[in-house]
Amino acid sequence: MAQILDFNAKKQEKEVEELEHDLNDADAIIEDLIDEMGELFDSYGMVERNEKIAKDFFYVMESVRAFVYGYMNIEHPFHTVIDEMVDVSYNDLAEVYNVYWKEKPTDEGHIKKIIDLSEEID
């Protein structure tokens, strides 16, 4: 009797292995970044540890994780939040020019720029 090969199962198995490898690489990068950020915070005397600080630090680290995952084309739940809250504008060369909140994050009545990339464009 002929053996039937399930190519879909083999393909899925390979994709899972590649994702696990990418996640391991991403986690190594994230661990390095967390260590560096912790040392930097300590160097500025930001050594207090309490519930609020712990939650804020967790949020920052999860944002870093989302950034690294996004760079590696790995999904992260923060990507949905970011897509809903943040927008970008482009220059004439179709390069990202500004990143800003879609809605006012404050009572000031203006769009607050998170990052201004205009200075980096030649």
Helices and strands as residue ranges (DSSP letters): H 7-43, H 51-71, H 77-85, E 86-90, E 96-101, E 113-116, G 118-120
